[in-house]
Amino acid sequence: MTRNNWSVPETEVLQRVHERLEGDGADVLATIVDVEGNAYRRPGAKMLLDEAGEGVGAITAGCLEDDLLAAAESVREHGQPELLTYDLMDDEDDVWGLGVGCNGIIDVLLEPLTETYRPAIEAFADGRDVAVLTVLEGGDGPLSRGDRVYYHPEDGELTTPDGEPATAWPETLAAPAASLAERGRADIVELTEQGQDLEVFIDGLAAPTELVVFGSGHDVGPVTELAAKNDFRVTVVGFRGSVDLEERFPDADETLTTSPAAVDDDLTLDERTYAVVMTHNFIDDRLTVEQLLDSSAAYIGLMGPHDRFEKMLTEFDEEGRTFDEEALSSLYTPIGLDLGGGSPYQIAHSIVAEVLAVSNDRAPQHLKAREGHIHDRITVDSPTQ
C-alpha cells in the first residue's frame, strides 16, 4: 500500500467503503476490536483491503498492514470473517520480525465487505450517530461470528441490516450501544443469553464534528486542509461573493456565501459546532462572534490579539449587549495553542490542535507528562441479564 493510502483520515476510509459497496469487488474490512497494552490505534480503527492488494487506512503505524493484506486473501476465499490476534508484547525477541515496539496485543476482525455494512455508512454520511454490533464469538446458539445488527439513537432499538427489529438479539445490548454511539468509541461486551455465551463488538460511529471556518483569505486554506485530515467536516463561510470559495478551498466539504447577520439562519449551530473566525475584518468578526455567542457552539476561536476582543466587548456593552461567563467560556482568543510557529501552516497547526484538544476534552500537555495510556481505555458495563 502507498503512504498516501495509509495516512488518509478515518472519514475518507468510510467514504471509500461507501464507494466500494456500490461496486462488485471482493473487498475485506479490517477493524481493531481489542487492544491489550499499548498500540498505535485503538478499537474501532479501520482499514479497507481490496482484491488488487491495496489497502486504504491504517490500524497500526505500518507494522501489520502488509500481513493483513495477505490474510485478507483467506477471508475472500472462504467468505467468512476471521479474528486475528497479533501479540507484539515481546519486542526484544522481534516476534513478527518487525521490531515494531508497540508492546501490545491487538485483535483484528477481518470480514468480507457486504451490504450488511451499508446502514453504518449511510448513517455516518447523513451525520447521524450509529452503533454497529458484531458477534465475535457465539458459542453454541443462534448467533455466530459476523452476525450484525445496528443501534440508531433516534429509534432507540436494535435493528437488522434490513431495518427489521433484531428479535434474536439481547435487548440489553441497547444501553451500551447508545453510550458508545454518542461517544464514537468501541468496546467488547460479554454476556450470556438463553444459555449462549456471546462476545459482541460494539463499534460506535459518532457523526463527524462540524468545523465552520469564517473567512475567505488564503490563510483559511491550511486550516481547512489540516482540519479535514483530522476528520472534521469542514464548512467555509465567506462574506464576499467575489471569491469562488469552492475553488479556493477544495478540502472543504461545503462552502457558503452569506452575511454575518444571516449566519444563524444559514447554518445549524449546535453543541457539535466548532467555529473559527478569521475574516480579518473587525466588523464582520464582531457580528459573527455575536451570532456564535448566542448559539450552542462548543468552541469559538477568534483570530487576533486579546485587545481586539476587548474592543469588541466595549462595543457590545455600548450597544447594551452583555454575555455571561458561561457564554464566554466557549470563546478562545487569541486562537490556537502556543506552539511557537509563525508560518501559515504552523499557525494552522496551532489552531487545529486547539480545536482537537477542546473536542476531545483534553488539556494540552506533553505526552511525557501524561500518566498511564496515551489513548483513553473505554469500557461499558456488561448488560444485566
C-alpha positions as CSV (number, residue, x, y, z in Angstrom):
1,M,0.0,0.0,0.0
2,T,1.1,3.6,-0.6
3,R,2.0,6.1,2.1
4,N,-0.9,8.3,0.9
5,N,-3.4,5.4,1.2
6,W,-2.1,4.6,4.7
7,S,-2.4,8.1,6.0
8,V,-6.0,9.0,4.9
9,P,-8.4,10.3,7.6
10,E,-10.9,7.8,9.0
11,T,-13.8,9.7,7.3
12,E,-12.1,9.0,3.9
13,V,-11.8,5.3,4.8
14,L,-15.6,5.2,5.4
15,Q,-16.2,7.2,2.2
16,R,-14.1,4.7,0.3
17,V,-16.1,1.8,1.9
18,H,-19.3,3.6,0.6
19,E,-17.9,3.7,-2.9
20,R,-16.7,0.1,-2.9
21,L,-20.2,-1.0,-1.7
22,E,-21.5,0.3,-5.0
23,G,-19.1,-1.9,-7.0
24,D,-18.8,-5.6,-7.3
25,G,-15.3,-6.2,-5.8
26,A,-14.4,-8.7,-3.1
27,D,-13.1,-6.2,-0.5
28,V,-12.3,-7.0,3.1
29,L,-12.8,-4.7,6.0
30,A,-10.3,-4.9,8.9
31,T,-11.2,-3.4,12.3
32,I,-9.3,-3.4,15.5
33,V,-11.7,-4.8,18.1
34,D,-9.5,-5.1,21.2
35,V,-6.1,-3.8,22.4
36,E,-4.2,-5.1,25.5
37,G,-1.2,-2.9,26.4
38,N,0.0,-0.2,24.0
39,A,-0.8,0.1,20.3
40,Y,-0.8,2.8,17.7
41,R,-4.6,2.8,17.2
42,R,-7.5,2.0,19.4
43,P,-10.5,-0.3,18.9
44,G,-12.7,0.9,16.0
45,A,-9.8,1.8,13.7
46,K,-10.4,0.5,10.2
47,M,-8.6,-0.4,7.1
48,L,-10.2,-1.4,3.7
49,L,-8.4,-4.2,1.8
50,D,-9.3,-4.6,-1.9
51,E,-8.7,-7.6,-4.1
52,A,-6.0,-5.7,-6.1
53,G,-3.8,-6.0,-3.0
54,E,-4.2,-2.3,-2.0
55,G,-5.2,-1.1,1.4
56,V,-6.8,2.2,2.5
57,G,-6.4,3.4,6.1
58,A,-4.2,2.4,9.0
59,I,-4.7,0.3,12.1
60,T,-1.0,0.3,13.1
61,A,2.0,2.5,12.3
62,G,2.6,0.3,9.3
63,C,3.7,-2.8,11.2
64,L,0.9,-5.2,10.3
65,E,-0.7,-3.8,7.2
66,D,1.2,-6.0,4.7
67,D,0.4,-9.1,6.8
68,L,-3.3,-8.1,6.8
69,L,-3.3,-7.8,3.0
70,A,-2.1,-11.4,2.8
71,A,-4.6,-12.6,5.5
72,A,-7.5,-10.9,3.6
73,E,-7.0,-13.5,0.8
74,S,-8.2,-16.2,3.1
75,V,-11.3,-14.2,4.0
76,R,-12.0,-13.7,0.3
77,E,-11.5,-17.4,-0.4
78,H,-13.8,-18.7,2.3
79,G,-16.2,-15.8,2.5
80,Q,-16.2,-15.9,6.3
81,P,-14.9,-13.4,8.9
82,E,-11.7,-14.2,10.8
83,L,-10.5,-12.9,14.1
84,L,-6.7,-12.5,14.2
85,T,-4.5,-11.8,17.2
86,Y,-1.1,-10.1,17.0
87,D,1.0,-10.4,20.1
88,L,3.6,-7.6,20.0
89,M,4.4,-7.6,23.7
90,D,7.8,-9.2,23.4
91,D,9.6,-6.7,21.2
92,E,13.1,-7.8,22.3
93,D,12.5,-11.1,20.5
94,D,11.1,-9.3,17.5
95,V,8.1,-11.5,17.4
96,W,7.0,-10.7,13.9
97,G,10.4,-9.8,12.5
98,L,9.4,-6.2,12.6
99,G,10.8,-4.6,15.7
100,V,7.7,-2.5,15.9
101,G,7.8,-1.5,19.6
102,C,4.0,-1.4,20.1
103,N,4.2,-3.6,23.2
104,G,0.6,-4.6,22.9
105,I,-1.8,-7.4,21.9
106,I,-4.1,-6.4,19.0
107,D,-7.2,-8.3,18.0
108,V,-8.3,-7.6,14.4
109,L,-11.6,-8.6,12.8
110,L,-11.3,-9.3,9.1
111,E,-14.7,-9.6,7.3
112,P,-16.0,-9.6,3.7
113,L,-17.4,-6.2,2.9
114,T,-21.0,-6.8,2.2
115,E,-24.4,-5.0,2.2
116,T,-24.7,-5.7,5.9
117,Y,-22.4,-2.7,6.5
118,R,-24.4,-0.2,4.4
119,P,-26.5,1.1,7.3
120,A,-23.4,2.2,9.1
121,I,-22.0,4.1,6.1
122,E,-25.3,5.8,5.3
123,A,-25.9,6.9,8.9
124,F,-22.4,8.4,9.0
125,A,-22.8,10.1,5.7
126,D,-26.1,11.6,6.9
127,G,-24.4,13.0,10.0
128,R,-26.2,10.6,12.4
129,D,-24.7,8.6,15.3
130,V,-24.9,4.8,14.9
131,A,-23.5,1.7,16.7
132,V,-22.5,-1.4,14.8
133,L,-22.9,-4.6,16.9
134,T,-21.0,-7.6,15.5
135,V,-20.7,-11.1,17.1
136,L,-17.1,-12.1,17.6
137,E,-17.7,-15.3,19.5
138,G,-21.1,-17.1,19.6
139,G,-20.5,-20.5,21.1
140,D,-23.5,-22.8,20.7
141,G,-26.5,-20.9,19.7
142,P,-28.4,-19.0,17.0
143,L,-25.8,-16.2,16.7
144,S,-22.4,-16.7,15.2
145,R,-19.3,-14.7,14.3
146,G,-20.0,-12.0,11.8
147,D,-23.7,-11.7,12.6
148,R,-24.6,-8.0,12.9
149,V,-27.2,-5.5,14.0
150,Y,-27.4,-1.8,14.4
151,Y,-28.4,0.7,17.1
152,H,-29.8,4.0,15.9
153,P,-30.2,6.5,18.8
154,E,-33.1,8.2,17.1
155,D,-35.0,4.9,17.1
156,G,-33.7,3.6,20.4
157,E,-33.7,-0.1,19.4
158,L,-31.6,-2.8,17.8
159,T,-32.4,-3.4,14.1
160,T,-31.1,-5.8,11.5
161,P,-29.2,-4.5,8.4
162,D,-32.6,-4.7,6.6
163,G,-34.1,-2.4,9.2
164,E,-36.2,-5.0,10.9
165,P,-36.4,-5.5,14.7
166,A,-33.5,-7.6,15.9
167,T,-35.6,-10.1,17.9
168,A,-32.9,-12.7,18.1
169,W,-30.5,-10.3,19.9
170,P,-30.5,-9.4,23.6
171,E,-32.3,-6.1,24.2
172,T,-29.8,-5.3,27.0
173,L,-27.2,-4.5,24.4
174,A,-29.1,-1.3,23.5
175,A,-27.8,0.6,26.6
176,P,-24.0,0.1,25.9
177,A,-24.6,0.7,22.2
178,A,-26.3,4.0,22.9
179,S,-23.4,5.1,25.1
180,L,-20.7,4.1,22.6
181,A,-22.6,5.6,19.6
182,E,-22.7,9.0,21.3
183,R,-19.0,8.9,22.2
184,G,-17.8,7.5,19.0
185,R,-15.9,4.8,20.8
186,A,-15.8,1.0,20.7
187,D,-15.7,-1.9,23.2
188,I,-16.4,-5.6,23.6
189,V,-19.3,-6.7,25.7
190,E,-19.6,-10.3,27.0
191,L,-22.9,-11.7,28.1
192,T,-24.9,-14.9,28.3
193,E,-28.3,-15.0,26.6
194,Q,-30.5,-18.1,26.8
195,G,-27.5,-20.3,27.6
196,Q,-25.4,-18.9,24.8
197,D,-22.1,-17.2,25.7
198,L,-21.7,-14.1,23.5
199,E,-18.8,-11.8,22.8
200,V,-20.1,-8.8,20.9
201,F,-18.0,-5.9,19.5
202,I,-19.9,-2.6,19.6
203,D,-18.4,0.0,17.3
204,G,-19.8,3.5,17.9
205,L,-19.6,5.8,14.9
206,A,-20.4,9.3,16.0
207,A,-21.3,11.8,13.4
208,P,-18.3,13.9,12.2
209,T,-17.6,17.0,14.3
210,E,-18.5,20.1,12.3
211,L,-15.9,22.8,11.9
212,V,-17.1,26.1,10.4
213,V,-14.4,28.5,9.3
214,F,-15.4,32.1,8.7
215,G,-13.2,33.9,6.2
216,S,-12.0,33.7,2.7
217,G,-8.4,34.7,2.9
218,H,-5.6,32.4,1.8
219,D,-4.7,31.6,5.4
220,V,-8.0,29.7,5.6
221,G,-6.6,27.1,3.2
222,P,-4.1,25.5,5.6
223,V,-6.7,25.4,8.4
224,T,-9.2,23.8,6.2
225,E,-6.7,21.2,4.8
226,L,-5.5,20.2,8.3
227,A,-8.9,20.1,9.8
228,A,-10.2,17.8,7.0
229,K,-7.2,15.5,7.6
230,N,-8.2,15.3,11.3
231,D,-11.7,14.0,10.5
232,F,-13.6,17.3,10.9
233,R,-16.4,18.0,8.5
234,V,-15.4,21.5,7.3
235,T,-17.6,24.3,6.1
236,V,-16.0,27.5,4.8
237,V,-18.2,30.6,5.1
238,G,-17.3,33.8,3.1
239,F,-18.9,37.2,3.3
240,R,-17.8,38.5,-0.1
241,G,-19.3,37.0,-3.2
242,S,-16.3,37.9,-5.4
243,V,-14.3,34.8,-4.2
244,D,-15.0,31.3,-5.6
245,L,-14.9,29.5,-2.2
246,E,-15.2,26.0,-3.7
247,E,-12.2,26.5,-6.0
248,R,-10.1,28.3,-3.4
249,F,-10.8,25.7,-0.6
250,P,-11.0,22.2,-2.3
251,D,-10.6,20.5,1.1
252,A,-13.8,21.9,2.4
253,D,-16.9,19.6,2.5
254,E,-19.1,22.6,1.9
255,T,-18.8,26.3,1.2
256,L,-21.3,29.1,1.8
257,T,-21.5,32.8,0.9
258,T,-23.7,34.8,3.3
259,S,-23.7,37.8,5.6
260,P,-22.7,38.0,9.3
261,A,-26.3,38.9,10.2
262,A,-27.6,35.8,8.5
263,V,-25.2,33.2,10.0
264,D,-27.7,31.8,12.4
265,D,-30.3,31.5,9.6
266,D,-28.0,29.8,7.1
267,L,-26.1,27.4,9.4
268,T,-27.0,24.9,12.1
269,L,-25.0,26.0,15.1
270,D,-25.3,23.4,17.9
271,E,-23.2,21.7,20.6
272,R,-21.3,19.9,17.8
273,T,-20.3,23.1,16.1
274,Y,-16.7,24.3,16.4
275,A,-16.2,27.7,14.8
276,V,-13.0,29.5,13.7
277,V,-13.5,33.2,12.9
278,M,-10.7,34.7,10.8
279,T,-12.2,37.2,8.3
280,H,-9.6,39.8,9.3
281,N,-12.4,42.4,9.1
282,F,-13.3,43.8,12.6
283,I,-16.9,44.5,11.9
284,D,-17.5,41.1,10.2
285,D,-15.7,39.3,13.1
286,R,-17.7,41.2,15.7
287,L,-21.1,40.5,14.1
288,T,-20.1,36.8,13.6
289,V,-18.9,36.4,17.2
290,E,-22.1,37.9,18.4
291,Q,-24.1,35.3,16.5
292,L,-21.9,32.5,17.7
293,L,-22.1,33.5,21.4
294,D,-25.9,33.4,21.1
295,S,-25.7,29.8,19.8
296,S,-24.8,26.5,21.4
297,A,-21.4,26.2,19.6
298,A,-19.0,24.2,21.7
299,Y,-15.9,26.3,20.5
300,I,-15.5,29.7,19.1
301,G,-11.9,30.6,18.1
302,L,-11.2,34.2,17.2
303,M,-8.1,35.3,15.3
304,G,-6.3,38.3,16.6
305,P,-4.8,39.7,19.8
306,H,-6.8,39.8,23.1
307,D,-7.0,43.6,22.9
308,R,-9.1,43.2,19.7
309,F,-11.7,41.2,21.6
310,E,-11.7,43.7,24.4
311,K,-12.6,46.4,21.9
312,M,-15.5,44.1,20.7
313,L,-16.7,43.7,24.3
314,T,-16.7,47.5,24.7
315,E,-18.8,48.0,21.6
316,F,-21.1,45.2,22.7
317,D,-21.5,47.0,26.1
318,E,-22.2,50.3,24.4
319,E,-25.0,48.6,22.4
320,G,-26.5,47.1,25.5
321,R,-25.3,43.6,24.8
322,T,-23.7,41.6,27.6
323,F,-22.6,38.0,27.7
324,D,-22.3,35.9,30.9
325,E,-19.3,33.8,31.9
326,E,-20.9,30.6,30.6
327,A,-21.3,32.0,27.1
328,L,-17.8,33.4,27.1
329,S,-16.3,30.1,28.3
330,S,-16.6,28.7,24.8
331,L,-14.6,31.6,23.3
332,Y,-10.8,31.2,22.7
333,T,-8.9,34.3,21.7
334,P,-6.2,34.7,20.6
335,I,-7.0,31.4,18.9
336,G,-4.7,28.4,19.0
337,L,-2.1,26.7,21.1
338,D,1.3,28.3,21.9
339,L,3.5,26.2,19.6
340,G,5.9,29.0,18.8
341,G,5.4,28.9,15.0
342,G,4.6,31.8,12.7
343,S,4.3,30.4,9.2
344,P,0.8,29.9,7.7
345,Y,0.9,26.1,8.2
346,Q,2.4,26.5,11.7
347,I,-0.4,28.8,12.6
348,A,-2.9,26.4,11.2
349,H,-1.4,23.6,13.2
350,S,-1.8,25.7,16.3
351,I,-5.5,26.4,15.5
352,V,-6.5,22.8,14.6
353,A,-4.5,21.4,17.6
354,E,-6.6,23.6,19.9
355,V,-9.8,22.6,18.3
356,L,-8.8,18.9,18.7
357,A,-7.9,19.4,22.3
358,V,-11.3,21.0,23.1
359,S,-13.3,18.5,21.1
360,N,-11.5,15.6,22.8
361,D,-11.9,17.3,26.3
362,R,-8.1,17.4,26.8
363,A,-5.9,20.0,28.5
364,P,-2.9,20.2,26.1
365,Q,0.4,18.9,27.6
366,H,3.4,16.9,26.6
367,L,2.7,13.2,26.5
368,K,5.7,12.5,28.6
369,A,3.8,14.3,31.4
370,R,0.7,12.1,31.0
371,E,0.4,9.1,33.3
372,G,-1.0,5.9,32.0
373,H,-2.0,5.1,28.5
374,I,-1.9,7.6,25.6
375,H,-5.4,6.6,24.5
376,D,-8.2,6.5,27.0
377,R,-9.5,3.0,27.7
378,I,-13.2,2.8,27.0
379,T,-15.3,0.3,28.9
380,V,-19.0,-0.2,29.2
381,D,-20.9,-2.2,31.8
382,S,-21.9,-5.7,30.8
383,P,-25.6,-5.9,30.2
384,T,-27.7,-7.1,33.1
385,Q,-29.4,-10.3,32.2
